[in-house]
Amino acid sequence: KIGRFNAAGYSRYSKWTNITSMSNLKRGDLLFFKTNGKAIGHTGIYIGNGMMIDASSSNGKVVKRSCTTPYWKSAFRNARRVF
């Protein structure tokens, strides 16, 4: 059992495997991105084949999209593997 964290806290949770390269992602990894000037301003879940699901503020819903676009690649900070 772990405590409650915000996204930045989960991105640093040391008991979960830290992934620093998108080339090492596996399905189910939690993705953390630097956006809007925040150290960690956005999160997603990797679903494989360069795709993620995440809550899109501009679309107002959960979306499936590429996490390998230049924007997301440059915003990527790390991922955590829970299991």
Backbone torsions as a table, in degrees:
resi	resn	phi	psi	omega
1	LYS	NA	137.4	177.3
2	ILE	-120.3	161.3	178.5
3	GLY	-75.5	-176.9	178.4
4	ARG	-90.1	135.3	178.9
5	PHE	-133.2	161.9	165.5
6	ASN	-87.0	-178.6	-176.7
7	ALA	-59.1	-41.1	179.5
8	ALA	-62.1	-38.5	177.8
9	GLY	-63.8	-44.0	177.5
10	TYR	-64.8	-33.9	-179.3
11	SER	-66.1	-19.8	-180.0
12	ARG	-106.9	2.4	-175.2
13	TYR	-64.8	107.1	-168.0
14	SER	-72.0	-14.4	179.4
15	LYS	-79.7	-12.5	176.5
16	TRP	-99.3	143.1	179.3
17	THR	-58.5	129.9	178.3
18	ASN	-91.1	129.0	177.7
19	ILE	-116.2	122.6	-176.8
20	THR	-107.4	-3.5	179.6
21	SER	-127.6	133.8	178.6
22	MET	-63.3	-21.9	-180.0
23	SER	-71.1	-11.9	-179.9
24	ASN	-104.2	10.4	-177.3
25	LEU	-72.0	146.1	172.7
26	LYS	-127.5	156.2	178.7
27	ARG	-51.6	135.3	178.1
28	GLY	94.8	-11.2	178.0
29	ASP	-65.1	141.4	175.8
30	LEU	-87.0	127.2	-177.7
31	LEU	-101.3	139.9	179.7
32	PHE	-126.6	131.3	-174.9
33	PHE	-126.6	146.6	173.1
34	LYS	-88.8	116.7	179.1
35	THR	-141.7	157.8	175.8
36	ASN	52.4	34.1	178.1
37	GLY	74.3	3.8	179.9
38	LYS	-95.4	144.8	178.3
39	ALA	-53.0	-48.9	171.7
40	ILE	-130.5	108.2	-176.4
41	GLY	-114.5	-3.7	-177.4
42	HIS	-154.8	146.1	177.5
43	THR	-131.8	156.8	176.2
44	GLY	-149.7	173.9	176.1
45	ILE	-121.2	125.4	-179.0
46	TYR	-74.8	131.0	-179.0
47	ILE	-116.0	5.0	177.2
48	GLY	102.3	162.0	177.4
49	ASN	53.7	37.4	177.4
50	GLY	74.2	16.2	-176.5
51	MET	-115.3	152.6	175.8
52	MET	-137.8	163.4	167.2
53	ILE	-115.4	140.7	-179.1
54	ASP	-159.8	162.5	178.5
55	ALA	-84.9	116.9	-178.8
56	SER	-92.4	116.6	179.0
57	SER	-68.2	-33.2	-179.3
58	SER	-73.0	-28.8	178.6
59	ASN	-96.1	-15.2	179.6
60	GLY	68.9	25.0	179.9
61	LYS	-159.3	171.4	175.2
62	VAL	-77.4	134.0	-177.0
63	VAL	-128.9	158.1	172.1
64	LYS	-106.7	125.9	-179.8
65	ARG	-156.6	168.5	178.8
66	SER	-69.4	139.4	172.5
67	CYS	-106.0	10.4	-178.0
68	THR	-109.7	14.5	174.7
69	THR	-71.1	160.6	178.2
70	PRO	-54.3	-38.0	-179.9
71	TYR	-61.2	-52.8	-176.6
72	TRP	-69.4	-35.9	177.4
73	LYS	-61.4	-42.2	-179.0
74	SER	-74.0	-26.1	180.0
75	ALA	-85.2	-16.5	-176.6
76	PHE	-61.6	129.3	177.3
77	ARG	-109.0	-47.0	176.0
78	ASN	-172.6	175.8	174.1
79	ALA	-135.3	161.7	176.9
80	ARG	-129.4	135.8	176.4
81	ARG	-100.8	114.5	-174.7
82	VAL	-71.9	-38.4	-178.6
83	PHE	-117.6	NA	NA
